[in-house]
Amino acid sequence: MFHIKELPPVERRADGSLYRMDAKQRREAVRLIRERCSYYDSGSCLYLDRGEEVACPQSISYSVCCKFFRHVLLKDEAG
């Protein structure tokens, strides 16, 4: 098993901004997160939880901002 801190950073555009998804891509991302993310729990991110619930940032964003989503869930879905 790997640790999320060992994953490479999320890719950024030349200007430093994060890549964005359109509405269809975001719906698919939220589906993947709900079905397959081991850190997702009823809208919260267990990885970011430090004694207080934290909303899953990837499930509420149009930007690709989560390393686990980018490098694990998307990779699993593609291959």
Sequence and secondary structure as in RCSB ss.txt:
>XXXX:A:sequence
MFHIKELPPVERRADGSLYRMDAKQRREAVRLIRERCSYYDSGSCLYLDRGEEVACPQSISYSVCCKFFRHVLLK
DEAG
>XXXX:A:secstr
   GGGS    B TTS B B  HHHHHHHHHHHHHH TTEETTEETTT SSS  B TGGG SB   HHIIIIIHH
HHH 
